[in-house]
Amino acid sequence: MNEHDIRFLERSLALARKGAGLASPNPMVGCVIVRDGEIVGEGFHQYDLRDHAEIAALEAAGEKARGATLYVSLEPCNHTGRTGPCTEAIEKAGVARVVVATRDANPNVRGLGMEKLQAAGVKAEIGPADIDLDAKELNEAFFKWAASGKPFVTLKSALTLDGQLALPRQSKGKKREWISSEESRAEVQRMRHASDALLTGIGTILADDPLLTDRTGSPRRRKLLRAILDSQLKLQPKSRIVKTAEKDLLVFTAASLKSAKARKLQSAGAELVRAPARRGQIDLNAVMKELGRREILSVLLEAGPTLNGAALAAQIVDKLFLFYAPKIAGRPTVPFVRGNVSAPQIHTLHYRERDFGGDFAMEAWLRK
């Protein structure tokens, strides 16, 4: 690998990221074709356009693909699904060399694409370890879903330095001030855009009456699914999240779906799903199975202390993304977690800090 290989692999990853909100339930993939040191074709995958990134790049390159090097963020497929095998298209186009950022974790693909290319006389190789890690992280949700049928869950919270989710109200009836900076809140919107679903509890809905929408303005092939855990069906038809429902509101409940309240919510556009519950708490693993069945690959958990604690205890959380603001609540307001939680270990190989304005964020992958 030389510096040119690294540069073009990084370009393939940048192209793949353009698929955020557009590729799911497929992985995000970018592809660059280079001949004599110049890019002759590139593309990224969009689910509704069907073509994989490699096909889009090959079509852009045309005859210039012959003898060229193809850089792709994910191992080319060697099976027939919605489209034919990319390995066959690469071989037919006369590509001389393929450099892959990471192998595909999908059992239908893993290693087979590389083997097929090598057997056809195409020089196929994997990029360096740091690129491999970036590429795996890019599609961590797809890999989790492909292996388990369940979505990848990121628990996001904004906290004060003394560990509170909210600052004290300045006066009765007045809204609490934001904890996090504008830069942090913009990052949350980007996280929502990259997610298939946002999950919260009824406590958050009753307390804040939020919309919980993707407000980036960037295109997405399906709306951000807004999912609520509401065991007793306390959700109000007049709430903003119900009033804005357009086949993007899913309510998990243990209550009857035949009650007048349930029918009113359904008429307003909310989809209600019965979920098993124990001691008033909905079974989170059952929720994950249902979301996975609906081809929800990634879930952003934005909730209060009770659901945060329950999610950690149930070990459905794959990653923490915690924004810390340089503020002190000064007294207990709303803690990060509530309940009996045995916190899993943080995987120290996958841990980093990031700055957003005056805030810093801790991003940590959890070992289960």
Solvent accessible surface area in square Angstrom, and as a share of the most:
residue,aa,sasa,rsa
1,M,99,0.44
2,N,82,0.42
3,E,132,0.59
4,H,93,0.42
5,D,4,0.02
6,I,48,0.25
7,R,126,0.46
8,F,6,0.03
9,L,0,0.00
10,E,90,0.40
11,R,83,0.30
12,S,0,0.00
13,L,4,0.02
14,A,42,0.32
15,L,6,0.03
16,A,0,0.00
17,R,122,0.44
18,K,107,0.45
19,G,1,0.01
20,A,23,0.18
21,G,14,0.14
22,L,28,0.14
23,A,0,0.00
24,S,17,0.11
25,P,8,0.05
26,N,35,0.18
27,P,21,0.13
28,M,36,0.16
29,V,13,0.08
30,G,0,0.00
31,C,0,0.00
32,V,0,0.00
33,I,0,0.00
34,V,12,0.07
35,R,98,0.36
36,D,139,0.72
37,G,52,0.50
38,E,124,0.56
39,I,77,0.39
40,V,32,0.19
41,G,5,0.05
42,E,56,0.25
43,G,11,0.10
44,F,49,0.21
45,H,4,0.02
46,Q,47,0.21
47,Y,39,0.15
48,D,91,0.47
49,L,121,0.60
50,R,116,0.42
51,D,53,0.28
52,H,44,0.20
53,A,0,0.00
54,E,6,0.03
55,I,34,0.17
56,A,31,0.24
57,A,0,0.00
58,L,18,0.09
59,E,122,0.55
60,A,66,0.51
61,A,7,0.05
62,G,42,0.41
63,E,137,0.61
64,K,119,0.51
65,A,0,0.00
66,R,127,0.46
67,G,51,0.49
68,A,1,0.01
69,T,23,0.13
70,L,0,0.00
71,Y,9,0.03
72,V,0,0.00
73,S,1,0.01
74,L,6,0.03
75,E,5,0.02
76,P,0,0.00
77,C,13,0.08
78,N,47,0.24
79,H,65,0.29
80,T,102,0.59
81,G,52,0.50
82,R,89,0.33
83,T,28,0.16
84,G,39,0.38
85,P,23,0.15
86,C,0,0.00
87,T,0,0.00
88,E,96,0.43
89,A,29,0.22
90,I,0,0.00
91,E,76,0.34
92,K,169,0.72
93,A,26,0.20
94,G,20,0.20
95,V,5,0.03
96,A,52,0.40
97,R,50,0.18
98,V,0,0.00
99,V,0,0.00
100,V,0,0.00
101,A,0,0.00
102,T,0,0.00
103,R,108,0.39
104,D,8,0.04
105,A,31,0.24
106,N,26,0.13
107,P,80,0.50
108,N,93,0.48
109,V,3,0.02
110,R,131,0.48
111,G,11,0.10
112,L,82,0.41
113,G,0,0.00
114,M,3,0.01
115,E,106,0.47
116,K,72,0.31
117,L,1,0.00
118,Q,96,0.42
119,A,92,0.72
120,A,41,0.31
121,G,67,0.65
122,V,11,0.06
123,K,128,0.54
124,A,10,0.08
125,E,43,0.19
126,I,53,0.27
127,G,10,0.09
128,P,38,0.24
129,A,87,0.68
130,D,95,0.49
131,I,5,0.02
132,D,30,0.15
133,L,78,0.39
134,D,60,0.31
135,A,1,0.01
136,K,88,0.37
137,E,46,0.21
138,L,29,0.14
139,N,6,0.03
140,E,34,0.15
141,A,20,0.15
142,F,15,0.06
143,F,26,0.11
144,K,53,0.22
145,W,54,0.19
146,A,31,0.24
147,A,80,0.62
148,S,59,0.38
149,G,35,0.33
150,K,51,0.22
151,P,1,0.01
152,F,18,0.08
153,V,1,0.00
154,T,14,0.08
155,L,0,0.00
156,K,26,0.11
157,S,6,0.04
158,A,26,0.21
159,L,4,0.02
160,T,0,0.00
161,L,92,0.46
162,D,62,0.32
163,G,26,0.25
164,Q,23,0.10
165,L,33,0.16
166,A,12,0.09
167,L,13,0.06
168,P,22,0.14
169,R,113,0.41
170,Q,131,0.58
171,S,62,0.40
172,K,206,0.87
173,G,77,0.74
174,K,111,0.47
175,K,181,0.77
176,R,89,0.32
177,E,94,0.42
178,W,169,0.59
179,I,12,0.06
180,S,14,0.09
181,S,26,0.17
182,E,130,0.58
183,E,86,0.38
184,S,0,0.00
185,R,64,0.23
186,A,43,0.33
187,E,16,0.07
188,V,16,0.09
189,Q,27,0.12
190,R,129,0.47
191,M,25,0.11
192,R,18,0.06
193,H,20,0.09
194,A,56,0.44
195,S,11,0.07
196,D,11,0.06
197,A,0,0.00
198,L,0,0.00
199,L,0,0.00
200,T,0,0.00
201,G,11,0.10
202,I,29,0.15
203,G,47,0.45
204,T,27,0.16
205,I,4,0.02
206,L,93,0.46
207,A,75,0.58
208,D,94,0.49
209,D,55,0.28
210,P,21,0.13
211,L,44,0.22
212,L,10,0.05
213,T,36,0.21
214,D,31,0.16
215,R,138,0.50
216,T,50,0.29
217,G,77,0.74
218,S,50,0.32
219,P,96,0.61
220,R,48,0.17
221,R,75,0.27
222,R,66,0.24
223,K,110,0.47
224,L,8,0.04
225,L,24,0.12
226,R,3,0.01
227,A,1,0.01
228,I,0,0.00
229,L,16,0.08
230,D,0,0.00
231,S,21,0.14
232,Q,123,0.54
233,L,11,0.05
234,K,94,0.40
235,L,0,0.00
236,Q,71,0.32
237,P,29,0.18
238,K,150,0.64
239,S,11,0.07
240,R,113,0.41
241,I,0,0.00
242,V,1,0.01
243,K,147,0.62
244,T,58,0.34
245,A,14,0.11
246,E,112,0.50
247,K,203,0.86
248,D,10,0.05
249,L,3,0.01
250,L,1,0.00
251,V,0,0.00
252,F,1,0.01
253,T,0,0.00
254,A,35,0.27
255,A,28,0.21
256,S,60,0.38
257,L,53,0.26
258,K,168,0.71
259,S,45,0.29
260,A,74,0.57
261,K,60,0.26
262,A,0,0.00
263,R,134,0.49
264,K,124,0.53
265,L,0,0.00
266,Q,73,0.32
267,S,101,0.65
268,A,44,0.34
269,G,31,0.30
270,A,5,0.04
271,E,80,0.36
272,L,12,0.06
273,V,29,0.17
274,R,138,0.50
275,A,10,0.08
276,P,81,0.51
277,A,44,0.34
278,R,183,0.67
279,R,218,0.80
280,G,51,0.49
281,Q,94,0.42
282,I,15,0.08
283,D,62,0.32
284,L,11,0.06
285,N,59,0.30
286,A,28,0.22
287,V,1,0.00
288,M,4,0.02
289,K,125,0.53
290,E,33,0.15
291,L,0,0.00
292,G,4,0.04
293,R,163,0.59
294,R,68,0.25
295,E,74,0.33
296,I,8,0.04
297,L,7,0.04
298,S,18,0.12
299,V,2,0.01
300,L,3,0.01
301,L,0,0.00
302,E,17,0.08
303,A,16,0.12
304,G,20,0.19
305,P,12,0.07
306,T,68,0.40
307,L,20,0.10
308,N,0,0.00
309,G,2,0.02
310,A,21,0.16
311,A,0,0.00
312,L,10,0.05
313,A,52,0.40
314,A,37,0.29
315,Q,92,0.41
316,I,9,0.05
317,V,2,0.01
318,D,16,0.08
319,K,18,0.08
320,L,16,0.08
321,F,5,0.02
322,L,6,0.03
323,F,2,0.01
324,Y,47,0.18
325,A,1,0.01
326,P,88,0.55
327,K,68,0.29
328,I,111,0.56
329,A,9,0.07
330,G,63,0.61
331,R,143,0.52
332,P,120,0.76
333,T,35,0.21
334,V,37,0.21
335,P,43,0.27
336,F,37,0.15
337,V,50,0.29
338,R,126,0.46
339,G,63,0.61
340,N,146,0.75
341,V,38,0.22
342,S,92,0.59
343,A,81,0.62
344,P,23,0.15
345,Q,120,0.53
346,I,65,0.33
347,H,48,0.21
348,T,110,0.64
349,L,144,0.71
350,H,58,0.26
351,Y,94,0.36
352,R,89,0.33
353,E,108,0.48
354,R,83,0.30
355,D,116,0.60
356,F,18,0.07
357,G,50,0.48
358,G,56,0.54
359,D,7,0.04
360,F,77,0.32
361,A,1,0.00
362,M,32,0.14
363,E,5,0.02
364,A,0,0.00
365,W,26,0.09
366,L,19,0.09
367,R,116,0.42
368,K,115,0.49
